Amino acid sequence: MLAATGADSEISIIISPKAADVLLPPNTALLFYNPTPATYCGFKAPTGIVGNPIWELPTTDGTNGQAIITNGSQQLSFASVGLLAASRSEMEAATSNTVAVTPAGQQFHPSAVKAWVLYHQDSGTAMDASYNVSSVTSPPATSGTANINFAVPFASDTYACTTSTLHSNSGVLGIISRTSTVLQVLRFNASSGAHVDTHSNSVMCCGVLAA
């Protein structure tokens, strides 16, 4: 151990080895001593180390809250560290516990609604609110029928939808047909079977979106 003596408070040590590196004996640590109180901290190589990694320290200090990271080639640097965002495939698989859901990827999870729309037909067909629905159109000369056109299509026609409608005449909103790009629904009176254009119809669909 080297320490300051007498009136000295600091000493400088310069190690100039003949070889390129300084090797410490096995199972020993490089210690940094603090005289007041008499404590120290240090570094020690782990047992069973693979290869001979030599990490190169950063050239400058980082900012508050940053951490030291590696580039995988033994070069260390300071960087802000956050949760790793889940990829689309990881979201669709819904099995990982090591990545985070982000606003940009949430819609790819199997439990997420992939498209929804609130629309009316009692004074012309129009959307009141929507997500991933580009438009709602009515086929010519067909009361109560609406085509829900998806902005981003589904991967196939094997997706699930739920529908609802508000009307005083026991209305039912049912699905007529579906493709990956368009869902066709029909609003009719549950008692008479008559097709009716109504106010406040809603549709929500879940499934896998096209890549």
N, C-alpha and C positions, 0 to 999 in steps of 0.2 A: 504494500500500500504506500502511495506517495501522498504527502500532506504538507501544507504550509507550516513553517516554523518561525519562531521569534516574532518579529513585527510584521512579517509577511502575511497578507490576507489572501493572495492569489498566487498560483504558480502556473506556468505553461509547460506542457509536455509535447514534444514533437517526436513522433516515432518514425524513423527512417529505416525500414527493414531492407536487408539485402535482397530478399525475394520480393515478388510483386504484392504479396498479401501477408497479413498478420494472422497467424493461426493460434487459437487458444487450445489448451489441453482439453480432452474430452470431458463432458459433464461439468464444465466450468462456465461461469457467467462473466460478462462484461459489466462491472458495477460502477455506478456514479455515486460518490460518497458525499454526504452532507454532514458537516461537523456539528451543527447546532440545530436540532439535537442530533445525536450520532446515529444517523440512519442512511440508507442508500436505496437506490433503485437500479435496475439493470436489465440486461437481455441475456437469454440463454437459448441455444439451439435445441429444438425438440428431438426426442429419440425417434428412430425409424424414419428419418428424413429421406425423401426421394430425390436423387440427383444432388447437385451442388448449387442450389439457387443463390444468386447474389443480387439483392435488390438495390437499385439505384435510387437514391433519395431525390425528392423534388428540388428544383433549382430555386424556387421562391416559396414563401409562406402562403398559406391559403387564407380565406376569409372566415369570419366567425360562423361556426356551425358546419363548415366543410369537413370532410373526412379524407384520409389517405386511401386511394384506390390503386389497383394495378391494371395495366393494360394487357396482362397475360404473358408479357415478355420481360418480367422482372423490372419494369420501369414504373416507379411510383409517382403519383401526382395527387394534388388536392382537387376535390370536386364535391359538388352538392349531391347528396345521395337521397334518393326517394324510392318509393315502391316501383317495381317493374310492372309496366302496363301489360295486361293480357292481350295476346294476339287474337285475331278473329277465330282461328282454329281452336285456341285454348278456351275461348268463350263458348263456342259451339259444343266442345267436348264436355265442358262443365265439370272437370275432375281435379283441376289444379288448386292447391292451397298455398302456392308461393308467389302468385301474381295478383295484381289488383285490377278491379273493375274500373274503367274510366268512362266519362261521358261519351267518348267517341266509339266505345266498343260495347256498351251495355246492351244495345239492341240485338246483339248476336247471341245472347244467352237464350237457351231453350225456353226459359220461363217468361221471357219478355214478349210483350205484344209487339208484333212486327208492323202492323198497320191498323189504324182506326179512323173513323170518320163520324161526325154528326152532321146530318143533312136534312133538308126539307124538300117537299114536292108540292105543297099546297098552293104555292104562288110561283111556280117555275122551280126547276131543280137547281139547287145551289148548296154548297157546303157552308156550314157554320163554323166548324173547327175540324182539324184533321192532322194526322201524322202518316207520312209515306203513302198518301193518296193524292194523286195528281188532279183528279177530277171525278165528279159523279155526273153521269149523263143518263138521259131517258131515251130509250128506243122510240122511234116515231109511232104515234097512234097506239101506245100501250100505257094504260093507266096503272100506277102503282109499281111499275118495273123500273129498276135503276141498275146501271152498270157502275161498279166501284172499280176505278182504274188505278192500279198501284204505280207509284213513282219508281220504286225499285221492286222488280217482280220477285216472286217466290221461285225457289229452285225447281219446283214441280207443282202439280195440282193437289198434292197430298198435304194440305194445310187445314187447320181447323178455324172456324169462325163462330162467333155468337152474335145474335142480332136482337134488337129490341125496338119498340115503337110506342109512342104515346098517342092515344086516340080514344074517343068516347064510345066507339062502336066495336069494342072487343077485337081490335086489330091484331093481326099476326104478320110478322115479317119473316118470310122464309127464303131459303137459298134455292135458286133454280139451277144454276150451273156455275162451274168455276174452271178457270185456267190459271196458269202461273202469273198472268198479267191482269186478268179481269175477273171479278166476282159479280154475278148477276143475282139480284134479290128481288122479291116480289112482296108487296104489301097488299093484304086482302082482308075482307071482313070475315071473322070466324063464323058468323051465323049464316050469312047469305052467300059467302064465297066471292062476292064482288070485289074486283080490283079497285083500290082506292089510293089516290094521292094524298099524303098526310104530312103533318108537321112533326118534326123531331123524331127522326129515325137514326139509330146508331148501329154501327158494325165494328167489331174488333176481331182481328185475325192473328193467330200464332202459327209458327212453322219455321222453316229454314229459308232464308233469303238466297237469291241467286248470287254467285260469286262476282 
